[in-house]
Amino acid sequence: MPDDEKLLLLRNYDLWCNLNDQEYQDLDVVHHFIEAKKGDYIYFDSHHLNKLYFLKGGYIKIGYIDDEGNEIIKEIIKKGEIFGQFSLEKNNLNGEFAKAYKGNVSLCAFSIEDFESLLKKKPELAIKYSKQVGEKLRRAEFRLLHMLNKDVRSRLLAFFYNLVIMEGYDGVSVSHSVENFLTHDDIAKLIGSARQTVTTIINQLDDDGLLKITRKKITIPDLKKLQKLVMVT
């Protein structure tokens, strides 16, 4: 991909849209541009990672391997999101991996030092970045609370409600559809359940008219109804 196209890809996102040419040059975007094939690890069992990643295309699976050798998924990152050392601290990703998922990916990797230097120069970028990190932490908190205190059906309802909120639900429309980039196994790992249990409950939710899933789309026919169920379960 030509260098000017790489810069244009990055500038299409709100976090980066106000940087001038010199600031892009200081970031050295072209030399930090990475393309990886499906199944490639961006990092694995990282102990001293000094990088912040911004995903420009594709999906990244974030997780770790438990003591029994099972893959545990923490989250799935989509284009426009950040991952890696997003807290801007070293040595806090022990055991975590990041892997290209469902297809090829393109991303930028910045050192913590370079990114911190840019944040000091661009207060508006620092504000945008803090909001993005805050949203990331709120999603993690939401997921943790429901995993600790709810049964599998309730966790699944909360998962789909949170998914459509993350994907741009305007709070007004009766129904909302999002791209389906998840398998039943993905969902099971994300909510701490078994795939067969998740499949059974998804079929029940479909029968109840609460959820419609195809290979391409996840549709919530009645968001208000789902919201009420999430609030009371």
Disulfide bonds with the S-S distance in Angstrom:
none
